[in-house]
Amino acid sequence: MSEPVPSSVAELAGLVIELRAANAGLREVIAAQGERIAAQEVALAAQAAELAELKQRLGKDSSTSNRPPSSDSPYRKPERRSSRRSSGRDPGKQDGAPGSAMPLVDNPNETIICDPDSCADCGADLRGARVTGTARRQITDVLAPPPPWVTEYRIITRACPCCAARTPGETPAGVTGRAQYGPGVLGRAAELLCGHYLPVARAARLMASMLGVSVSTGFMAGVRGRAARLLEREFLPRVRELLRQVGVLHVDETPVRADGGLAYVHAASTKFLTAMHTGGRTTDDIDAGKILPGYTGTIVRDGYAGYVHLIDAHHAWCGAHLLRDLTGLRPSPTRRVVAGLGGRAPVGRGETVTGTPVRCMNRIGAVGWPTGRPSGRSP
């Protein structure tokens, strides 16, 4: 039932006052609800951003982050994210490419003459007949391993006729045991074990079959340590000295199993020189390689914060890790942009790629691109 219509001016004035008061209350309610809705929208946006970040972290693997391949789940095949494209060419030698053939040597070890005795048509004797052509064909092969070359040192001891003291003869350096292997055997054993990564037992069998030297697995097991000690004493100091002089140095670290536990291999390298050492991931472990402390060139590295204490050097972001960070971004158009880079020069900080901000540059701002001195913050 509708309310009665006011019949006087006073009633109308009172009704207007009531309606204005009700309207003001409704406005307050609407304003409060608007504030709550705005706050909820902000909270939802923050939660959506956090959820997207968590999903991005869960989706990261060695192809989209600094994680090593060993951290990838064995139960999930990672999505193909390679920026390489098919060239469309058939495998093998390409049309127009120069070929290569096994060359003939000018001084073969043995020459065998294949001279016909009689004519293949009529059977006539060809001895003394005119030679019309000579074709050369060569076979390169290996001989059976020769027997080991054994050198015996007979150490003569003589008694002094004056004081009766006994004096033995002086032996060459390195001849210390009653029977031992020479440097040639040690070098070939180190090549099989350290250069070709063969197991000890298999390397020992190859030594016997290819060189004719039957060595024990115990001898082969000790070759790595002997070679490492020789390298550390004679070779690596010179390599470290040369690496400290280069203008651009690539550094990296990767986890390995060493001495029954987890350790890290630290590498400093150029195209021709590499020095490695094992340790943890602290700054002291990084400096233990005796190359980076005081280095004033450019270090090309990943985003590990353990390098930021090297304030004398310029720091450059590794292109491979930069592509991984760009690949890990969302949405998907960025991934197509990364594929389009194809290893070419990346963009600088603050620039955009086809309208997509390169936000990962904020995460690596401590290193900068292409060079810059670290600010002390963790990348």
C-alpha positions as CSV (number, residue, x, y, z in Angstrom):
1,M,0.0,0.0,0.0
2,S,1.6,3.3,-1.1
3,E,2.3,6.1,1.5
4,P,-0.1,9.1,1.6
5,V,0.9,12.1,-0.5
6,P,1.8,15.1,1.7
7,S,-0.9,17.7,1.5
8,S,0.9,20.7,2.9
9,V,4.1,22.6,2.3
10,A,5.4,21.6,5.8
11,E,4.9,17.9,5.1
12,L,6.7,18.2,1.7
13,A,9.6,20.0,3.4
14,G,9.9,17.4,6.0
15,L,9.8,14.6,3.4
16,V,12.5,16.3,1.4
17,I,14.7,16.5,4.5
18,E,14.1,12.8,5.2
19,L,14.9,11.9,1.6
20,R,18.1,14.0,1.7
21,A,19.2,12.3,4.9
22,A,18.5,8.9,3.4
23,N,20.3,9.9,0.2
24,A,23.4,11.0,2.1
25,G,23.4,7.7,4.0
26,L,23.2,5.8,0.8
27,R,26.0,7.8,-0.7
28,E,28.2,6.9,2.3
29,V,27.3,3.3,1.9
30,I,28.1,3.4,-1.8
31,A,31.4,5.2,-1.1
32,A,32.4,2.6,1.5
33,Q,31.5,-0.2,-0.8
34,G,33.6,1.5,-3.6
35,E,36.6,1.7,-1.3
36,R,36.2,-2.0,-0.4
37,I,35.9,-3.0,-4.0
38,A,39.0,-0.9,-4.9
39,A,40.9,-2.6,-2.1
40,Q,39.7,-6.0,-3.2
41,E,40.8,-5.2,-6.7
42,V,44.2,-4.3,-5.5
43,A,44.4,-7.4,-3.4
44,L,43.2,-9.6,-6.3
45,A,45.8,-7.9,-8.7
46,A,48.6,-8.6,-6.1
47,Q,47.4,-12.2,-5.7
48,A,47.2,-12.7,-9.5
49,A,50.8,-11.3,-9.9
50,E,52.0,-13.5,-7.0
51,L,50.3,-16.5,-8.6
52,A,51.8,-15.8,-12.0
53,E,55.2,-15.5,-10.4
54,L,54.8,-18.8,-8.6
55,K,53.6,-20.5,-11.8
56,Q,56.6,-19.0,-13.6
57,R,59.0,-20.3,-10.9
58,L,57.4,-23.8,-11.1
59,G,57.8,-23.8,-14.8
60,K,61.5,-22.9,-14.8
61,D,64.1,-25.4,-15.7
62,S,67.7,-25.3,-17.0
63,S,66.6,-23.9,-20.4
64,T,64.8,-20.8,-18.8
65,S,67.0,-20.0,-15.8
66,N,70.4,-20.4,-14.2
67,R,69.6,-23.8,-12.9
68,P,71.9,-26.7,-13.9
69,P,70.5,-29.5,-16.0
70,S,70.8,-31.8,-13.1
71,S,68.0,-30.0,-11.3
72,D,65.5,-30.7,-14.0
73,S,62.8,-33.3,-13.1
74,P,63.4,-36.7,-14.7
75,Y,59.6,-37.2,-14.9
76,R,58.8,-34.2,-17.1
77,K,60.0,-33.6,-20.6
78,P,60.8,-29.9,-20.8
79,E,59.1,-27.9,-23.5
80,R,61.2,-27.3,-26.6
81,R,62.6,-23.7,-26.3
82,S,65.5,-23.8,-28.6
83,S,66.0,-20.6,-30.7
84,R,67.7,-22.6,-33.5
85,R,65.7,-23.0,-36.7
86,S,65.9,-25.6,-39.4
87,S,68.0,-24.4,-42.3
88,G,66.0,-26.5,-44.8
89,R,69.2,-28.0,-46.2
90,D,69.9,-31.8,-46.4
91,P,72.4,-33.3,-44.0
92,G,75.9,-34.0,-45.2
93,K,78.0,-32.2,-47.8
94,Q,76.2,-29.3,-49.5
95,D,76.2,-28.6,-53.2
96,G,79.1,-26.5,-54.2
97,A,81.0,-27.1,-51.0
98,P,84.7,-28.1,-51.5
99,G,85.2,-31.8,-51.0
100,S,88.0,-33.6,-49.3
101,A,89.7,-36.9,-50.1
102,M,92.4,-38.9,-48.4
103,P,95.7,-37.7,-49.9
104,L,98.5,-39.8,-51.3
105,V,101.9,-39.6,-49.4
106,D,105.1,-39.0,-51.4
107,N,107.3,-41.4,-49.4
108,P,105.4,-44.6,-48.5
109,N,107.1,-47.1,-46.2
110,E,106.7,-49.9,-48.7
111,T,106.1,-50.0,-52.5
112,I,104.8,-53.1,-54.2
113,I,104.9,-53.2,-58.0
114,C,101.9,-54.8,-59.7
115,D,103.2,-55.7,-63.1
116,P,101.3,-57.9,-65.6
117,D,103.0,-61.0,-66.9
118,S,100.9,-61.6,-70.0
119,C,98.3,-59.9,-72.2
120,A,94.7,-60.1,-71.0
121,D,93.5,-60.4,-74.7
122,C,95.9,-62.7,-76.5
123,G,98.1,-64.1,-73.7
124,A,101.3,-62.7,-75.2
125,D,104.3,-62.3,-72.9
126,L,104.6,-58.7,-71.6
127,R,108.0,-58.9,-70.0
128,G,110.1,-56.0,-71.4
129,A,107.0,-54.4,-73.1
130,R,106.6,-50.6,-73.3
131,V,105.0,-49.1,-70.2
132,T,102.0,-46.9,-71.1
133,G,100.9,-45.8,-67.6
134,T,101.3,-46.1,-63.9
135,A,98.5,-45.7,-61.3
136,R,99.1,-45.2,-57.6
137,R,97.0,-46.7,-54.9
138,Q,97.9,-46.6,-51.2
139,I,96.6,-48.3,-48.1
140,T,97.3,-46.7,-44.7
141,D,97.3,-49.2,-41.8
142,V,98.8,-49.7,-38.4
143,L,101.3,-52.2,-37.2
144,A,101.1,-54.5,-34.3
145,P,102.3,-52.8,-31.1
146,P,106.0,-53.3,-30.6
147,P,107.3,-54.9,-27.4
148,P,107.9,-52.4,-24.6
149,W,111.3,-50.7,-24.7
150,V,113.1,-51.5,-21.4
151,T,116.1,-49.5,-20.2
152,E,118.1,-50.9,-17.3
153,Y,120.3,-48.7,-15.1
154,R,123.0,-50.6,-13.4
155,I,124.2,-48.5,-10.4
156,I,127.8,-49.3,-9.6
157,T,129.0,-48.8,-6.1
158,R,132.7,-48.4,-5.5
159,A,134.8,-48.5,-2.4
160,C,137.3,-45.7,-1.8
161,P,140.8,-47.0,-1.5
162,C,141.7,-44.3,0.9
163,C,138.8,-44.2,3.4
164,A,136.9,-47.4,2.4
165,A,133.7,-45.3,1.9
166,R,131.2,-46.7,-0.6
167,T,129.9,-44.4,-3.3
168,P,127.1,-45.4,-5.7
169,G,126.7,-44.1,-9.2
170,E,124.3,-41.2,-9.8
171,T,121.0,-42.1,-11.5
172,P,119.0,-39.8,-13.8
173,A,116.1,-37.8,-12.3
174,G,112.9,-39.7,-12.0
175,V,114.6,-43.2,-11.8
176,T,113.7,-44.0,-8.2
177,G,112.0,-47.4,-8.2
178,R,113.3,-50.9,-8.7
179,A,111.0,-51.3,-11.7
180,Q,108.7,-48.5,-13.0
181,Y,107.0,-47.1,-16.0
182,G,108.5,-44.3,-18.0
183,P,107.0,-40.9,-18.9
184,G,105.7,-42.2,-22.3
185,V,103.5,-44.8,-20.6
186,L,102.3,-42.3,-18.0
187,G,101.5,-39.8,-20.7
188,R,99.4,-42.2,-22.7
189,A,97.6,-43.5,-19.6
190,A,96.7,-39.9,-18.7
191,E,95.4,-39.3,-22.2
192,L,93.1,-42.3,-22.0
193,L,91.9,-41.5,-18.5
194,C,91.8,-37.7,-18.5
195,G,91.5,-36.8,-22.2
196,H,89.0,-39.5,-23.2
197,Y,87.3,-40.1,-19.8
198,L,87.7,-43.9,-20.0
199,P,87.2,-46.1,-16.9
200,V,90.3,-47.4,-15.3
201,A,89.8,-51.1,-16.2
202,R,89.0,-50.3,-19.9
203,A,91.9,-47.9,-20.2
204,A,94.3,-50.6,-18.8
205,R,93.0,-53.1,-21.5
206,L,93.6,-50.5,-24.2
207,M,97.1,-49.9,-23.0
208,A,97.8,-53.7,-23.4
209,S,96.1,-54.1,-26.8
210,M,97.3,-50.9,-28.5
211,L,100.7,-50.3,-26.9
212,G,101.7,-53.8,-25.7
213,V,102.2,-52.6,-22.1
214,S,100.3,-54.6,-19.5
215,V,99.6,-52.3,-16.6
216,S,97.5,-52.9,-13.5
217,T,94.3,-51.1,-12.6
218,G,96.0,-49.8,-9.5
219,F,98.6,-48.1,-11.6
220,M,95.9,-46.6,-13.8
221,A,93.9,-45.4,-10.8
222,G,96.8,-43.4,-9.6
223,V,97.6,-41.7,-12.9
224,R,95.0,-39.0,-12.5
225,G,96.4,-37.8,-9.2
226,R,100.0,-37.8,-10.6
227,A,99.0,-35.9,-13.6
228,A,97.0,-33.3,-11.5
229,R,100.0,-32.7,-9.3
230,L,102.3,-32.2,-12.3
231,L,99.8,-29.8,-13.8
232,E,99.4,-27.8,-10.6
233,R,103.1,-27.5,-10.2
234,E,104.3,-26.8,-13.7
235,F,101.4,-25.9,-16.0
236,L,98.5,-24.2,-14.2
237,P,100.5,-21.3,-12.8
238,R,101.4,-20.2,-16.3
239,V,97.8,-20.6,-17.4
240,R,96.5,-18.5,-14.5
241,E,99.1,-15.8,-15.4
242,L,97.9,-15.7,-19.0
243,L,94.2,-15.6,-18.0
244,R,94.8,-12.6,-15.8
245,Q,96.1,-10.7,-18.7
246,V,93.2,-11.2,-21.2
247,G,90.6,-8.5,-21.8
248,V,87.5,-10.7,-21.6
249,L,87.2,-13.7,-19.3
250,H,84.3,-16.2,-19.1
251,V,83.6,-17.5,-15.6
252,D,81.1,-20.1,-14.5
253,E,80.4,-22.7,-11.8
254,T,78.6,-26.0,-11.9
255,P,77.8,-28.7,-9.3
256,V,79.7,-32.0,-9.3
257,R,80.2,-35.0,-7.1
258,A,83.7,-34.9,-5.5
259,D,85.2,-36.8,-2.6
260,G,81.8,-38.4,-1.9
261,G,79.9,-35.1,-1.6
262,L,78.6,-32.1,-3.5
263,A,81.1,-29.5,-4.7
264,Y,81.3,-27.0,-7.5
265,V,83.7,-26.7,-10.4
266,H,84.8,-23.1,-11.0
267,A,86.0,-22.4,-14.5
268,A,87.7,-19.3,-15.9
269,S,88.3,-19.6,-19.7
270,T,88.9,-18.1,-23.0
271,K,88.8,-19.7,-26.5
272,F,92.2,-21.3,-26.0
273,L,92.8,-21.4,-22.2
274,T,90.8,-22.9,-19.3
275,A,91.6,-23.1,-15.6
276,M,89.3,-25.1,-13.2
277,H,89.2,-25.8,-9.5
278,T,86.7,-27.3,-7.1
279,G,85.2,-25.8,-4.0
280,G,82.0,-24.3,-2.6
281,R,80.1,-21.2,-3.8
282,T,81.4,-18.6,-1.4
283,T,83.6,-15.7,-2.4
284,D,86.6,-17.4,-0.9
285,D,86.0,-20.5,-3.0
286,I,85.7,-18.3,-6.1
287,D,88.9,-16.4,-5.3
288,A,90.7,-19.7,-4.6
289,G,91.3,-20.1,-8.4
290,K,93.9,-17.2,-8.1
291,I,92.6,-15.5,-11.2
292,L,89.7,-13.2,-10.4
293,P,91.0,-11.3,-7.4
294,G,92.3,-8.0,-8.8
295,Y,91.3,-8.8,-12.4
296,T,90.5,-5.5,-14.2
297,G,89.1,-6.8,-17.5
298,T,85.5,-7.8,-18.4
299,I,84.0,-10.9,-16.7
300,V,81.2,-12.6,-18.7
301,R,79.1,-14.5,-16.2
302,D,75.6,-15.6,-15.1
303,G,73.5,-14.0,-12.4
304,Y,75.1,-15.7,-9.4
305,A,75.6,-13.1,-6.7
306,G,78.9,-14.6,-5.5
307,Y,80.8,-12.5,-8.1
308,V,79.6,-9.1,-7.0
309,H,82.6,-8.6,-4.7
310,L,84.9,-8.4,-7.8
311,I,84.6,-4.6,-8.0
312,D,87.8,-4.1,-10.1
313,A,86.3,-5.8,-13.1
314,H,83.6,-5.0,-15.6
315,H,80.7,-7.4,-15.5
316,A,78.9,-8.6,-18.6
317,W,75.8,-10.7,-18.8
318,C,76.2,-14.1,-20.5
319,G,74.2,-14.1,-23.7
320,A,73.0,-17.7,-23.2
321,H,71.7,-16.8,-19.7
322,L,70.1,-13.7,-21.1
323,L,68.2,-15.7,-23.7
324,R,67.1,-18.1,-20.9
325,D,65.7,-15.2,-18.9
326,L,63.9,-13.8,-21.9
327,T,62.5,-17.2,-22.7
328,G,61.2,-17.6,-19.1
329,L,59.1,-14.4,-19.4
330,R,55.4,-14.4,-20.1
331,P,53.3,-13.9,-22.2
332,S,54.1,-16.2,-25.0
333,P,54.9,-13.4,-27.6
334,T,58.1,-12.8,-25.7
335,R,59.1,-16.3,-26.4
336,R,58.7,-15.7,-30.1
337,V,60.8,-12.6,-29.7
338,V,63.6,-14.6,-28.1
339,A,63.5,-17.1,-30.9
340,G,63.8,-14.2,-33.3
341,L,67.0,-13.0,-31.6
342,G,68.7,-16.2,-32.6
343,G,71.8,-15.4,-30.6
344,R,72.2,-11.9,-32.1
345,A,73.0,-8.8,-30.0
346,P,70.4,-8.4,-27.2
347,V,68.7,-5.1,-26.3
348,G,69.9,-2.8,-23.6
349,R,68.4,-2.1,-20.2
350,G,65.0,-0.3,-20.3
351,E,64.4,-1.0,-24.0
352,T,61.5,-3.0,-25.3
353,V,61.2,-5.9,-27.7
354,T,58.2,-5.5,-30.0
355,G,56.3,-3.7,-27.3
356,T,57.1,-6.2,-24.5
357,P,59.1,-4.6,-21.7
358,V,62.3,-6.6,-20.9
359,R,61.6,-6.8,-17.2
360,C,64.3,-9.3,-16.6
361,M,66.7,-6.4,-17.0
362,N,65.5,-5.2,-13.6
363,R,66.6,-8.5,-12.1
364,I,70.1,-8.3,-13.6
365,G,70.5,-4.6,-13.0
366,A,73.5,-5.3,-10.7
367,V,75.5,-6.5,-13.7
368,G,74.1,-4.4,-16.6
369,W,74.5,-5.0,-20.3
370,P,76.8,-5.1,-22.1
371,T,79.2,-4.0,-19.4
372,G,79.0,-2.2,-16.1
373,R,80.4,-2.3,-12.6
374,P,78.4,-4.1,-9.9
375,S,76.5,-2.0,-7.5
376,G,76.8,-4.5,-4.6
377,R,73.2,-5.6,-5.0
378,S,72.3,-9.2,-5.7
379,P,71.3,-9.7,-9.4
